[in-house]
Amino acid sequence: MIPPSLPCLVAIAVNFCAVLSRADVTVLVDGSGDFPTVQAALDAAPARGRLPHVITLGPGTFREKLTLDSNKGPVHLMGAGAG
């Protein structure tokens, strides 16, 4: 027998994963993404947003020093592959 709360928990997990899997912007090593650098993508993140601003990083190595202003909302960096 399935507990009555299980479908709710599954729906929450699916919704959470859907938020994490969407990309607001993409940064590629060759500069052909939405932003040429990870820092530029971080700078463009909305201030005090409620939903995570998702930045997908393409395959490769990014060599940058990153800073995130304290007025920014939540930011998630997601790797799209290994390089």
C-alpha positions, 0 to 999 in steps of 0.5 A: 500500500502506498502511503497517502503522503508519497504522491505529494513528496514525489511531486515536490521532488519532481518540481524541485528537479525541474527548477534545477534542470532549467538554464537561465543562461549558458556560458561556453568556454569559446565565448559563444554562449549567452555570456562570454564569462562566468563572471558576466553571467553572475553579474547579470543574475537578478537581485534578490530573486526568489527562484534560483538563477541557473547558469549552465557551464558548457564542457571545458575548463573555466579559469576565473576568480568569481565574486557574487554580490550579496544583493543577488538572489540564489544562483546555481552553477550547473556543469553540462559535461566534462571536458 
